[in-house]
Amino acid sequence: MKHHSIYSLFLLFALVAPSALAHSTTQIRRQLQDQQALFDEAFATWTKVTNQFDNNEVDYNFAYLRKDEGFPQFQLTVRNLSTIGMETIYEQPEDQYIFTIDQLMGYISTSLSTSGNTVTATYDKTYGYPTSWNNIDHPNGNVLEGTLDSFTFFTMLKWQLDASKRLWDAQQIESYDCTIHMIGFLPPPFDSPKYVEVRNGTIATILEEDTGEMLDKDMFNFPTIDQAFTRIENALTNYYSNVDTTFDGSLGYPTEYTLTDSLFVADGNPTIRIYDVTVVAVDDTVGGGAVDDAERLWNAAKTKWESMGLSDYRFGIFKECRCVFTERIAIQVSKGEVSDMKNRFGEQVYQNITGYSLTIENIFDLIKTGIDENYRTFDVEYDEDYGYPKKVVLDESAMTADDEYTLTIDYLAPITKWQNELEAAKLVWSEQDLKTYNYTYQRSCECPPEYQNAKLVQVVDGNVVAIGGESVQATQ
């Protein structure tokens, strides 16, 4: 009876073990496929972001924790995508722990292609760089494991700072109220939010937000918004170890920033939060000078639009007026000039029919004319992301009948370089007027070899009639 039980157990194991092994192999394969998909998306994001800048002028710092470390032991600095420097309070680490993001991406890619290697990695959703990595093969044969502690993208932050500073300067705001909160290892009364009044570019009053108690402003090293910009610029220019900052999308001011000149100094600089910014119009009698709201908003919106650097884009627009042509049209702008206009049926239309041919810059000019000449009716809504006018209502004079009109832009999309190249290629192709021709087609994919073979495609009168020597009907 005992031998029978052992035999049954052995038989059960023999039946179950292959199934369990197959299930485990399937799980590993799915994990690798999922990781490959995550990597492909992250790599595409990282490549797209870094390719925005000319001549590989991409600078960043990052610090990471190796496995079982409680804090980063060194920080890597990358200049122009390749040059590496390092800050550390310990001895020089081995070469395998020194790499750029691009090199780390290469290690991950190679590891994913190695059969049976259980690679796991996570990535930043905005820029695509790895935030953690495990079981990554290094070329010297060692295995890399780590978790990102900090990442400062100097090139991107400098661009954001410049755009935000121009947006803030365009407001011409000298007087405002705001709340400033310093966050860190601070004793009272420095650790609570403060209500700050700025007049003519200088801090006039600091109040305890909860109680309204007036505080000695000389006790606090609070910045005005202009001074906050200067502090952030200084940190970026001097390549602080870590710079973390965000900006307001409407007015441009820094909403939060942390400037850390060294990761290896405990309890370093606090985080500064600036919020609830309210513009205050100062009466001329006290030396202020209120800025006209319409012109201030126009300046801010135009600055934001110009900061986008768009010279190639499409947008949809329709004009409501007492005029002949009121249909919606799609306008394409290339190199700052109108290059194409189509109606809702995709048919070409021209200025002699529509009565207008406008770029976004032209619309800004129309609005500025309305401001300068004090139009009777003037109402503009600007897009929060790009700054372009979404809706414009203008009426020049009450003495002129039927001159009022409304422009509505219902969408705008930038045209990328490859789209321009595609349009140019399509134009060249259409000019050939070829209807009957042959070409060779070859697919590059992770698929069976027979799908990757080069095939001759035959086209007659604009229709594919044969692929690889077989008629289309036969291949179907």
C-alpha positions in Angstrom: 0.0 0.0 0.0 2.9 2.3 0.9 4.6 1.7 -2.5 1.4 2.3 -4.3 1.1 5.8 -2.6 4.6 6.7 -3.6 4.0 5.7 -7.2 0.8 7.7 -7.3 2.6 10.8 -5.9 5.4 10.4 -8.5 2.8 10.0 -11.3 1.0 13.2 -10.1 4.3 15.1 -10.0 5.2 13.9 -13.5 1.8 15.1 -14.8 1.8 18.5 -13.0 5.5 19.5 -13.3 5.5 20.1 -17.0 2.3 22.1 -16.8 3.7 24.3 -14.0 6.9 24.8 -15.9 5.0 25.9 -19.0 2.9 28.3 -16.9 6.0 29.8 -15.4 7.6 30.2 -18.8 4.5 31.9 -20.1 4.5 34.3 -17.2 8.1 35.2 -17.8 7.5 35.7 -21.5 4.5 38.0 -20.8 6.6 39.9 -18.2 9.3 40.5 -20.8 6.7 41.6 -23.4 5.2 44.0 -20.9 8.6 45.4 -20.0 9.5 45.7 -23.7 6.4 47.7 -24.3 7.1 50.0 -21.4 10.7 50.5 -22.5 9.7 51.2 -26.1 7.2 53.9 -25.0 9.7 55.5 -22.5 12.6 55.4 -25.0 10.5 57.1 -27.6 9.5 59.8 -25.1 13.1 60.4 -23.9 14.3 60.5 -27.6 11.6 63.0 -28.6 12.3 65.3 -25.6 16.1 65.3 -26.1 15.8 65.8 -29.9 14.1 69.1 -29.3 17.4 70.7 -28.5 20.1 71.5 -31.1 23.5 69.9 -31.1 22.7 67.6 -28.2 22.8 70.5 -25.8 21.1 68.5 -23.1 22.3 68.9 -19.5 21.1 67.1 -16.4 22.0 65.8 -13.0 20.7 62.6 -11.4 21.3 60.7 -8.2 20.3 57.1 -7.5 20.3 54.6 -4.8 22.0 51.2 -5.4 20.3 48.2 -3.9 20.1 48.2 -0.1 21.3 51.8 0.2 19.3 54.2 2.4 20.5 57.3 0.6 22.4 58.2 -2.6 26.2 58.0 -2.2 27.0 60.0 -5.4 25.4 62.2 -8.0 26.1 62.0 -11.7 26.3 65.0 -14.0 25.7 64.8 -17.7 26.5 67.7 -20.1 25.7 67.6 -23.9 24.3 64.1 -23.4 27.7 62.5 -22.9 30.2 64.2 -20.7 30.0 62.8 -17.2 31.1 64.3 -13.9 30.4 63.2 -10.4 29.9 64.6 -6.9 30.5 62.2 -3.9 31.5 62.1 -0.3 32.8 58.6 -0.6 35.6 57.0 -2.6 35.4 56.8 -6.4 32.8 54.1 -7.3 33.4 51.4 -9.9 32.9 52.3 -13.5 29.8 50.1 -13.8 27.9 52.6 -11.5 28.7 55.6 -13.7 26.5 56.1 -16.8 24.3 58.5 -18.6 20.5 58.0 -19.1 21.1 57.0 -22.7 23.7 54.4 -21.6 21.3 53.0 -19.0 18.6 52.8 -21.6 21.0 50.8 -23.8 21.8 48.4 -20.9 18.0 47.9 -20.4 17.4 47.3 -24.1 20.2 44.7 -24.3 18.9 43.0 -21.1 15.4 42.8 -22.5 16.7 41.0 -25.6 18.5 38.4 -23.5 16.3 35.3 -23.3 15.2 34.4 -19.8 16.4 37.6 -18.2 13.7 38.8 -15.8 14.2 42.6 -16.3 12.0 45.1 -14.4 12.1 48.8 -14.8 9.9 51.8 -14.3 10.0 55.2 -16.1 9.1 58.8 -15.7 5.8 59.6 -17.5 6.8 63.1 -18.6 10.4 62.6 -19.9 10.8 58.8 -20.1 14.0 58.3 -18.1 14.2 55.2 -15.9 13.1 55.7 -12.3 14.0 52.2 -11.1 15.8 49.2 -12.7 16.5 45.6 -11.6 18.4 42.7 -13.2 20.1 44.9 -15.8 23.2 43.4 -17.4 26.2 45.7 -17.5 28.7 45.1 -20.3 31.4 44.0 -17.8 29.2 41.1 -16.6 27.8 42.7 -13.4 24.1 43.3 -12.7 22.7 46.8 -12.0 19.9 47.5 -9.6 18.9 51.0 -8.5 16.2 53.5 -7.7 16.3 57.2 -8.9 16.5 59.7 -6.0 16.5 63.0 -8.0 16.7 64.2 -11.5 17.3 67.8 -12.7 16.7 68.5 -16.4 18.7 71.8 -16.6 18.1 72.3 -20.4 14.3 71.9 -20.1 14.1 74.0 -16.8 16.1 76.9 -18.4 13.6 76.9 -21.4 10.6 76.8 -19.0 12.2 79.6 -16.8 12.7 81.8 -19.9 9.2 81.3 -21.2 7.6 81.8 -17.8 9.7 84.9 -17.1 8.7 86.5 -20.4 5.1 85.7 -19.6 5.4 87.3 -16.1 7.2 90.4 -17.5 4.5 90.9 -20.1 1.9 91.4 -17.4 3.9 94.5 -16.1 2.7 93.6 -12.6 4.4 95.6 -9.9 1.8 95.4 -7.1 0.1 92.2 -5.9 -0.8 90.2 -2.9 0.1 86.5 -2.5 0.7 83.7 0.0 4.2 82.4 0.6 4.8 79.2 2.5 8.3 77.9 3.4 8.3 74.1 3.9 11.2 72.3 5.6 12.8 71.8 9.0 11.9 75.3 10.2 11.0 76.6 13.7 7.9 78.9 14.3 7.1 81.4 13.0 8.9 80.5 9.8 7.0 77.2 9.2 3.5 78.6 8.5 1.9 80.4 5.5 2.3 84.1 5.3 0.2 86.7 3.5 2.5 89.0 1.6 1.7 92.4 0.1 4.0 93.7 -2.7 3.8 97.3 -3.8 5.8 98.7 -6.7 8.1 95.7 -6.7 8.9 95.8 -3.0 7.5 93.7 -0.1 5.5 96.2 1.9 3.8 94.0 4.5 4.0 90.4 5.8 1.0 89.1 7.8 0.4 85.8 9.6 -2.2 84.2 7.4 -4.2 82.5 10.2 -4.3 85.4 12.7 -3.6 88.5 10.5 -0.8 89.5 12.9 1.6 91.9 11.2 5.2 90.5 11.3 8.6 92.1 11.0 9.4 91.8 7.3 13.1 92.0 8.0 12.9 88.7 9.8 12.0 86.8 6.7 14.1 86.3 3.6 11.0 86.2 1.4 11.5 86.9 -2.3 9.3 89.0 -4.5 8.3 87.1 -7.6 11.0 88.9 -9.6 13.6 87.9 -7.0 12.3 84.3 -7.1 13.0 84.2 -10.8 16.5 85.5 -10.1 17.2 82.8 -7.4 16.0 80.0 -9.8 18.1 81.4 -12.6 21.2 81.5 -10.4 20.6 77.8 -9.3 20.3 76.7 -13.0 23.3 78.8 -14.2 25.5 77.3 -11.4 24.2 73.8 -11.9 22.9 73.2 -8.4 22.7 69.5 -7.5 18.9 69.5 -7.6 16.5 72.1 -8.9 12.8 71.4 -8.7 10.4 74.1 -9.8 6.9 74.7 -11.4 5.3 77.8 -12.9 1.8 79.2 -13.2 0.3 78.7 -16.6 -1.6 82.0 -16.7 0.8 84.6 -15.1 4.1 82.7 -15.3 5.3 83.2 -11.7 7.0 80.3 -9.9 4.4 78.4 -7.9 6.9 76.2 -6.1 10.7 75.7 -6.1 13.4 73.9 -4.2 17.0 74.8 -4.8 19.6 72.3 -3.4 23.2 73.2 -4.0 24.4 69.9 -2.6 22.6 66.6 -2.0 25.1 65.8 0.7 24.1 68.6 3.1 21.4 67.4 5.5 18.2 69.5 5.9 19.2 71.9 3.1 17.2 74.8 1.5 13.4 74.8 2.2 10.8 74.5 -0.5 9.1 77.8 -1.3 5.4 77.8 -2.4 3.8 80.9 -3.9 0.1 80.9 -4.5 -3.2 83.0 -4.4 -1.5 85.8 -6.4 -3.9 88.7 -6.8 -3.0 91.7 -8.9 -3.5 95.0 -7.2 -4.1 98.2 -9.2 -2.2 101.0 -7.5 -3.7 104.5 -7.9 -1.6 107.0 -9.8 -1.7 109.4 -6.8 0.6 107.0 -4.8 3.0 106.5 -7.7 1.6 103.3 -9.1 -0.1 103.4 -12.4 -2.7 100.7 -13.2 -2.2 98.6 -16.3 -5.1 98.3 -18.6 -6.6 94.8 -18.2 -7.2 94.2 -21.9 -3.7 95.2 -22.9 -2.1 93.2 -20.0 -4.0 90.1 -21.1 -3.1 90.7 -24.7 0.6 91.0 -23.8 0.5 87.9 -21.7 -1.3 85.8 -24.3 0.9 87.0 -27.1 4.1 86.3 -25.1 2.8 82.8 -24.3 2.0 82.2 -28.0 5.4 83.4 -29.1 7.1 81.2 -26.5 5.7 78.2 -28.3 7.8 79.0 -31.3 5.2 77.8 -33.8 5.6 78.9 -37.4 3.8 75.8 -38.9 0.3 74.9 -37.6 -3.3 74.3 -38.6 -6.4 75.8 -37.1 -10.2 75.8 -37.6 -12.0 79.2 -37.7 -15.3 80.6 -38.6 -16.5 84.2 -38.8 -20.0 85.3 -37.6 -20.9 88.6 -39.3 -23.4 90.3 -41.6 -21.3 89.2 -44.6 -21.4 86.8 -47.6 -19.1 84.0 -46.4 -19.6 82.6 -42.9 -18.6 79.0 -43.3 -16.0 77.3 -41.1 -12.6 76.9 -42.8 -9.4 75.1 -41.9 -6.3 77.3 -42.4 -2.7 75.9 -42.7 0.2 78.2 -41.8 3.7 77.4 -43.0 6.7 79.4 -42.0 4.4 82.1 -40.6 2.3 82.5 -43.8 -1.1 81.1 -44.9 -0.3 78.3 -47.3 -3.7 76.6 -47.6 -7.4 77.1 -46.8 -10.1 74.5 -47.1 -13.8 74.4 -46.4 -15.6 71.6 -44.4 -15.7 69.4 -47.5 -12.0 69.6 -48.0 -12.3 71.9 -51.0 -9.8 74.7 -51.6 -11.1 78.2 -50.9 -9.4 81.6 -51.5 -9.4 85.0 -49.9 -11.5 86.5 -52.7 -14.3 84.1 -51.5 -13.8 84.1 -47.7 -13.0 87.8 -47.4 -10.1 87.0 -45.1 -6.9 85.0 -44.8 -5.4 85.1 -41.3 -2.6 83.7 -39.3 -2.7 83.7 -35.5 -0.3 86.7 -35.5 -2.8 88.6 -37.8 -5.6 87.9 -35.3 -3.4 89.3 -32.5 -2.9 92.4 -34.6 -6.7 92.8 -35.0 -7.1 92.6 -31.3 -4.3 95.2 -30.6 -6.0 97.6 -33.1 -9.3 97.2 -31.1 -7.4 98.0 -27.9 -5.5 101.0 -29.2 -8.6 102.5 -31.0 -10.9 101.8 -28.1 -13.5 99.8 -30.1 -17.1 100.0 -28.9 -17.3 96.3 -28.3 -14.3 94.3 -27.3 -14.2 90.8 -25.9 -11.5 88.2 -26.2 -10.9 84.7 -24.8 -7.4 83.3 -24.9 -6.3 79.6 -24.9 -4.7 78.7 -21.6 -2.2 76.3 -23.1 -0.9 78.1 -26.2 -2.1 81.6 -25.7 -3.8 82.1 -29.0 -7.2 83.9 -29.2 -10.0 81.3 -29.0 -12.8 83.8 -29.5 -12.8 87.5 -30.6 -15.8 89.8 -30.6 -15.1 93.2 -32.1 -17.4 96.2 -33.0 -15.5 99.3 -34.1 -18.1 102.0 -33.8 -21.8 102.5 -32.8 -22.0 104.9 -35.7 -21.3 102.2 -38.3 -24.0 99.6 -39.0 -23.3 95.9 -39.3 -19.5 96.2 -38.8 -19.4 93.9 -35.7 -18.0 90.4 -36.1 -17.0 87.3 -34.1 -14.0 85.0 -34.8 -14.1 81.6 -33.2 -11.1 79.2 -33.4 -12.3 75.8 -32.4 -8.9 73.9 -32.7 -5.3 74.5 -33.3 -2.6 71.9 -33.9 1.2 72.3 -34.5 2.6 70.8 -37.7 5.8 68.8 -37.0 8.8 68.7 -39.3 7.9 65.2 -40.6 4.4 66.4 -41.5 5.9 69.2 -43.6 8.2 66.8 -45.2 5.3 64.4 -45.9 3.2 67.2 -47.5 6.2 68.2 -49.7 6.7 64.6 -50.7 3.0 64.2 -51.5 3.1 67.3 -53.7 6.1 65.9 -55.6 4.4 62.6 -56.0 1.1 64.1 -57.2 2.9 66.1 -59.8 4.2 62.9 -61.5 0.6 61.8 -62.1 1.7 58.1 -62.0 -1.1 55.6 -62.1 0.6 52.4 -63.3 3.9 51.3 -61.6 5.7 48.6 -59.6 7.5 48.9 -56.3 9.2 46.6 -53.8 7.7 46.3 -50.3 9.5 44.8 -47.3 8.2 44.6 -43.7 10.5 44.8 -40.7 8.7 43.4 -37.7 8.8 40.8 -34.9 6.9 38.3 -37.0 7.5 35.0 -39.0 10.2 35.2 -41.7 7.7 34.7 -44.5 6.1 38.0 -43.6 9.5 39.8 -43.8 10.4 38.8 -47.3 10.6 41.5 -49.9 7.7 41.5 -52.3 7.0 43.1 -55.7 3.8 45.1 -55.7 2.2 45.9 -59.1 -0.2 48.8 -59.4 -2.4 49.4 -62.5 -4.6 52.5 -62.9 -4.1 53.3 -59.2 -5.1 49.9 -57.9 -2.9 47.1 -56.5 -3.4 44.1 -58.8 -0.6 41.8 -57.7 1.7 41.2 -54.7 4.7 38.8 -55.0 3.6 37.6 -58.4 0.1 36.6 -57.2 -3.0 38.5 -57.9 -4.6 40.4 -55.1 -7.7 38.1 -55.3 -5.5 35.0 -54.9 -3.6 36.4 -51.9 -6.8 37.1 -50.2 
